[in-house]
Amino acid sequence: MTPGDTFRNPLHPQVLADPFVLKFNGSYYAYGTPATGAIPVLRSRDLVNWEQAGVAVGAPPSSRCHWAPEVAYDNGRFFLYYSTGGSEGEGHQLRVASATSPTGPFAEPPDVLDPDDPFTIDAHPFRDDDGEWYLFYSRDFLEGEPIGTGIVVDRLLGMSRLAGDRSTVVRPHAEWHIFERDRHWYDRVGDWFTVEGPFVRKHEGRYWCFYSGGAWRADNYGVTCAVADHPLGPYEPVAAPHGAELLRTTPGSVIGPGHACIVVAPDNVTEYLVYHAWDPSLSGRYMFADRLLWVDGKPASPGPRVDPQPHPPVPAFRDLFDGERRTGLDPARWRTRGRWEVTGGEAVHTGDGTAGTALVTLRSPSSYLLEVNLAVRQPAPSGAVYGALSSYLDDGTYSAVLVDPPGRRVLWRCRQQGAAHEKVLGQLTKDFDAGVYHQLLVRRTPGALDVKLDGVALQPAPDLVPPAEVGLWTNVSSAFAGVALTKLHEGG
């Protein structure tokens, strides 16, 4: 990508409704409701240019179809949530399948997630920054007014089992939520309303549930949200009495934008809504992307757009290690110690008994966000640690955030003016598998390092070392992927 590059919606010529995008090891994977048949997987480096990457789940019997897949990654496995049923929604129920690769194939399960409910769709697994998982999904409400499809949430006990204590997030509450007048459904006739397609984003301590309302085939379909102080609610719908607040039909251009997910650009900061929309000829629902903005603490978007817009921003430094296999990292980009090789999208330190470092040759700014995806390649002996150098000077002064599998913890270590410092930032879970990839995010602002491991917020560490080189550090055979360094504005 060069400065001035633009893209236009839709992102891909393939019909892909209910799109969901997963970012893993610096690359993007898209899943969605196909026009017919199997659930496809697309892959991209930049959120704009996509290629076919596989098949997540094969085609169902001819009388049935798959809807609205979404994928969560947890401790080495990818979990695909989707529903299967008739083409008009008959008998759709949620399932979860798993795989060891984002491109699948995902092993299909024998059971459904909520077998006592005759209609469940649009699953959205959400992990809070305390590590707890929740599943938001849609079901039908036949009691109270208006009747129709609404959204509920339940805790996940493991990735494939619900706690069984669901609560209501939002039910239809506005006229524009109408799905069909005088619908014949459940052996009754009445006006049917719909809200569906949940996706949750935590922002400034509050939980925003983005959802779609209306009839998916019609121009009243669009995206709005509700907000709560806890994942389980209660949720307060954002006032939208006359139509969707975030995304709505643009007559003659974009029809029925909906079922949005949120994904960060390669810079790990800029957010995008990825959603589907009909073209004017109603030939199919295609994947779109537009900026998600936060204005006075509330979400906003300029979409739906079909005019040229800037490419999603990239970080100051990024290496996906996806070039040809070679011994050693690119010397123009890395300054290394130890034995390293690049293969299959990984930078691997071969673990010859000495510590390995790889320093980004770009000097880090005073405020930055560093992403490192990492895994060990042999059983970790006592004392084995691996992770990110948040600042390093050639005189031996350094600051590092390190995963310590034998000690079941995450550490901050620092050496400054001959003095050593150490702080435990958090504990690893009992089932933490060091042999699979985990994401480490280090945000440096003057005075502090804020750290997340797999999206879970750890204790902050003090910032004692001035900005210098950042990079990788390990004393065990380790693999690293998707390294990115983004300059932040002061205070951001």
URHUPE-V325014 format. One record per residue. N is the residue number from 1. RES is the residue in three letters. PSI is psi in whole degrees, 0 to 359 (999 if undefined). Layout:
N|RES|PSI ; N|RES|PSI
This chain:
1|MET|137 ; 2|THR|157 ; 3|PRO|136 ; 4|GLY|351 ; 5|ASP|142 ; 6|THR|166 ; 7|PHE|165 ; 8|ARG|146 ; 9|ASN|149 ; 10|PRO|164 ; 11|LEU|335 ; 12|HIS|144 ; 13|PRO|350 ; 14|GLN|136 ; 15|VAL|127 ; 16|LEU|92 ; 17|ALA|163 ; 18|ASP|50 ; 19|PRO|142 ; 20|PHE|136 ; 21|VAL|126 ; 22|LEU|131 ; 23|LYS|124 ; 24|PHE|126 ; 25|ASN|34 ; 26|GLY|350 ; 27|SER|167 ; 28|TYR|143 ; 29|TYR|128 ; 30|ALA|139 ; 31|TYR|157 ; 32|GLY|176 ; 33|THR|120 ; 34|PRO|163 ; 35|ALA|316 ; 36|THR|157 ; 37|GLY|218 ; 38|ALA|158 ; 39|ILE|118 ; 40|PRO|165 ; 41|VAL|128 ; 42|LEU|155 ; 43|ARG|146 ; 44|SER|152 ; 45|ARG|339 ; 46|ASP|5 ; 47|LEU|356 ; 48|VAL|312 ; 49|ASN|118 ; 50|TRP|149 ; 51|GLU|156 ; 52|GLN|136 ; 53|ALA|351 ; 54|GLY|188 ; 55|VAL|122 ; 56|ALA|307 ; 57|VAL|136 ; 58|GLY|170 ; 59|ALA|140 ; 60|PRO|176 ; 61|PRO|156 ; 62|SER|333 ; 63|SER|1 ; 64|ARG|170 ; 65|CYS|158 ; 66|HIS|142 ; 67|TRP|145 ; 68|ALA|65 ; 69|PRO|148 ; 70|GLU|143 ; 71|VAL|137 ; 72|ALA|143 ; 73|TYR|133 ; 74|ASP|113 ; 75|ASN|45 ; 76|GLY|352 ; 77|ARG|147 ; 78|PHE|131 ; 79|PHE|119 ; 80|LEU|117 ; 81|TYR|132 ; 82|TYR|169 ; 83|SER|157 ; 84|THR|136 ; 85|GLY|201 ; 86|GLY|166 ; 87|SER|338 ; 88|GLU|11 ; 89|GLY|358 ; 90|GLU|122 ; 91|GLY|14 ; 92|HIS|128 ; 93|GLN|151 ; 94|LEU|142 ; 95|ARG|165 ; 96|VAL|131 ; 97|ALA|161 ; 98|SER|160 ; 99|ALA|168 ; 100|THR|2 ; 101|SER|146 ; 102|PRO|342 ; 103|THR|1 ; 104|GLY|198 ; 105|PRO|150 ; 106|PHE|127 ; 107|ALA|127 ; 108|GLU|138 ; 109|PRO|160 ; 110|PRO|339 ; 111|ASP|166 ; 112|VAL|161 ; 113|LEU|322 ; 114|ASP|75 ; 115|PRO|340 ; 116|ASP|353 ; 117|ASP|127 ; 118|PRO|346 ; 119|PHE|111 ; 120|THR|130 ; 121|ILE|175 ; 122|ASP|53 ; 123|ALA|139 ; 124|HIS|105 ; 125|PRO|131 ; 126|PHE|128 ; 127|ARG|122 ; 128|ASP|164 ; 129|ASP|3 ; 130|ASP|1 ; 131|GLY|349 ; 132|GLU|140 ; 133|TRP|144 ; 134|TYR|154 ; 135|LEU|118 ; 136|PHE|138 ; 137|TYR|171 ; 138|SER|145 ; 139|ARG|170 ; 140|ASP|139 ; 141|PHE|120 ; 142|LEU|356 ; 143|GLU|149 ; 144|GLY|178 ; 145|GLU|142 ; 146|PRO|160 ; 147|ILE|155 ; 148|GLY|195 ; 149|THR|134 ; 150|GLY|187 ; 151|ILE|137 ; 152|VAL|169 ; 153|VAL|146 ; 154|ASP|156 ; 155|ARG|148 ; 156|LEU|128 ; 157|LEU|91 ; 158|GLY|170 ; 159|MET|353 ; 160|SER|13 ; 161|ARG|130 ; 162|LEU|150 ; 163|ALA|334 ; 164|GLY|23 ; 165|ASP|59 ; 166|ARG|156 ; 167|SER|155 ; 168|THR|133 ; 169|VAL|303 ; 170|VAL|138 ; 171|ARG|164 ; 172|PRO|139 ; 173|HIS|9 ; 174|ALA|154 ; 175|GLU|328 ; 176|TRP|353 ; 177|HIS|3 ; 178|ILE|132 ; 179|PHE|314 ; 180|GLU|134 ; 181|ARG|141 ; 182|ASP|47 ; 183|ARG|137 ; 184|HIS|109 ; 185|TRP|138 ; 186|TYR|40 ; 187|ASP|33 ; 188|ARG|163 ; 189|VAL|131 ; 190|GLY|170 ; 191|ASP|130 ; 192|TRP|130 ; 193|PHE|155 ; 194|THR|131 ; 195|VAL|139 ; 196|GLU|187 ; 197|GLY|52 ; 198|PRO|149 ; 199|PHE|130 ; 200|VAL|136 ; 201|ARG|125 ; 202|LYS|127 ; 203|HIS|121 ; 204|GLU|44 ; 205|GLY|355 ; 206|ARG|156 ; 207|TYR|115 ; 208|TRP|115 ; 209|CYS|106 ; 210|PHE|138 ; 211|TYR|165 ; 212|SER|150 ; 213|GLY|157 ; 214|GLY|203 ; 215|ALA|122 ; 216|TRP|340 ; 217|ARG|353 ; 218|ALA|172 ; 219|ASP|358 ; 220|ASN|354 ; 221|TYR|136 ; 222|GLY|183 ; 223|VAL|133 ; 224|THR|200 ; 225|CYS|167 ; 226|ALA|160 ; 227|VAL|147 ; 228|ALA|170 ; 229|ASP|359 ; 230|HIS|148 ; 231|PRO|329 ; 232|LEU|0 ; 233|GLY|193 ; 234|PRO|150 ; 235|TYR|140 ; 236|GLU|115 ; 237|PRO|139 ; 238|VAL|133 ; 239|ALA|118 ; 240|ALA|66 ; 241|PRO|337 ; 242|HIS|5 ; 243|GLY|168 ; 244|ALA|140 ; 245|GLU|322 ; 246|LEU|309 ; 247|LEU|130 ; 248|ARG|169 ; 249|THR|137 ; 250|THR|104 ; 251|PRO|134 ; 252|GLY|0 ; 253|SER|301 ; 254|VAL|128 ; 255|ILE|132 ; 256|GLY|51 ; 257|PRO|137 ; 258|GLY|183 ; 259|HIS|69 ; 260|ALA|148 ; 261|CYS|170 ; 262|ILE|133 ; 263|VAL|148 ; 264|VAL|148 ; 265|ALA|173 ; 266|PRO|338 ; 267|ASP|356 ; 268|ASN|12 ; 269|VAL|310 ; 270|THR|129 ; 271|GLU|147 ; 272|TYR|143 ; 273|LEU|123 ; 274|VAL|128 ; 275|TYR|175 ; 276|HIS|160 ; 277|ALA|151 ; 278|TRP|147 ; 279|ASP|166 ; 280|PRO|332 ; 281|SER|0 ; 282|LEU|36 ; 283|SER|340 ; 284|GLY|172 ; 285|ARG|126 ; 286|TYR|161 ; 287|MET|126 ; 288|PHE|161 ; 289|ALA|135 ; 290|ASP|157 ; 291|ARG|143 ; 292|LEU|124 ; 293|LEU|158 ; 294|TRP|115 ; 295|VAL|117 ; 296|ASP|40 ; 297|GLY|3 ; 298|LYS|150 ; 299|PRO|148 ; 300|ALA|161 ; 301|SER|144 ; 302|PRO|356 ; 303|GLY|172 ; 304|PRO|136 ; 305|ARG|143 ; 306|VAL|0 ; 307|ASP|164 ; 308|PRO|139 ; 309|GLN|157 ; 310|PRO|146 ; 311|HIS|150 ; 312|PRO|136 ; 313|PRO|150 ; 314|VAL|160 ; 315|PRO|171 ; 316|ALA|329 ; 317|PHE|137 ; 318|ARG|139 ; 319|ASP|117 ; 320|LEU|359 ; 321|PHE|39 ; 322|ASP|19 ; 323|GLY|200 ; 324|GLU|153 ; 325|ARG|137 ; 326|ARG|158 ; 327|THR|123 ; 328|GLY|147 ; 329|LEU|161 ; 330|ASP|114 ; 331|PRO|343 ; 332|ALA|345 ; 333|ARG|338 ; 334|TRP|145 ; 335|ARG|117 ; 336|THR|158 ; 337|ARG|140 ; 338|GLY|181 ; 339|ARG|119 ; 340|TRP|150 ; 341|GLU|154 ; 342|VAL|127 ; 343|THR|135 ; 344|GLY|37 ; 345|GLY|17 ; 346|GLU|150 ; 347|ALA|118 ; 348|VAL|125 ; 349|HIS|125 ; 350|THR|355 ; 351|GLY|62 ; 352|ASP|19 ; 353|GLY|354 ; 354|THR|159 ; 355|ALA|147 ; 356|GLY|136 ; 357|THR|149 ; 358|ALA|112 ; 359|LEU|131 ; 360|VAL|128 ; 361|THR|340 ; 362|LEU|121 ; 363|ARG|135 ; 364|SER|148 ; 365|PRO|174 ; 366|SER|332 ; 367|SER|129 ; 368|TYR|168 ; 369|LEU|121 ; 370|LEU|124 ; 371|GLU|129 ; 372|VAL|126 ; 373|ASN|133 ; 374|LEU|152 ; 375|ALA|152 ; 376|VAL|157 ; 377|ARG|9 ; 378|GLN|160 ; 379|PRO|133 ; 380|ALA|116 ; 381|PRO|171 ; 382|SER|133 ; 383|GLY|356 ; 384|ALA|129 ; 385|VAL|153 ; 386|TYR|150 ; 387|GLY|219 ; 388|ALA|133 ; 389|LEU|115 ; 390|SER|344 ; 391|SER|137 ; 392|TYR|131 ; 393|LEU|147 ; 394|ASP|346 ; 395|ASP|8 ; 396|GLY|358 ; 397|THR|131 ; 398|TYR|163 ; 399|SER|135 ; 400|ALA|148 ; 401|VAL|120 ; 402|LEU|139 ; 403|VAL|131 ; 404|ASP|84 ; 405|PRO|315 ; 406|PRO|325 ; 407|GLY|357 ; 408|ARG|48 ; 409|ARG|168 ; 410|VAL|132 ; 411|LEU|152 ; 412|TRP|127 ; 413|ARG|145 ; 414|CYS|141 ; 415|ARG|124 ; 416|GLN|127 ; 417|GLN|40 ; 418|GLY|353 ; 419|ALA|137 ; 420|ALA|140 ; 421|HIS|149 ; 422|GLU|143 ; 423|LYS|137 ; 424|VAL|119 ; 425|LEU|335 ; 426|GLY|165 ; 427|GLN|145 ; 428|LEU|148 ; 429|THR|159 ; 430|LYS|328 ; 431|ASP|12 ; 432|PHE|123 ; 433|ASP|105 ; 434|ALA|343 ; 435|GLY|357 ; 436|VAL|167 ; 437|TYR|140 ; 438|HIS|151 ; 439|GLN|128 ; 440|LEU|124 ; 441|LEU|124 ; 442|VAL|119 ; 443|ARG|118 ; 444|ARG|126 ; 445|THR|156 ; 446|PRO|118 ; 447|GLY|342 ; 448|ALA|153 ; 449|LEU|122 ; 450|ASP|131 ; 451|VAL|139 ; 452|LYS|138 ; 453|LEU|116 ; 454|ASP|37 ; 455|GLY|356 ; 456|VAL|126 ; 457|ALA|129 ; 458|LEU|177 ; 459|GLN|141 ; 460|PRO|157 ; 461|ALA|151 ; 462|PRO|155 ; 463|ASP|99 ; 464|LEU|344 ; 465|VAL|133 ; 466|PRO|159 ; 467|PRO|133 ; 468|ALA|216 ; 469|GLU|146 ; 470|VAL|166 ; 471|GLY|212 ; 472|LEU|149 ; 473|TRP|138 ; 474|THR|149 ; 475|ASN|21 ; 476|VAL|158 ; 477|SER|117 ; 478|SER|158 ; 479|ALA|143 ; 480|PHE|146 ; 481|ALA|157 ; 482|GLY|54 ; 483|VAL|131 ; 484|ALA|140 ; 485|LEU|120 ; 486|THR|131 ; 487|LYS|132 ; 488|LEU|153 ; 489|HIS|150 ; 490|GLU|130 ; 491|GLY|354 ; 492|GLY|999
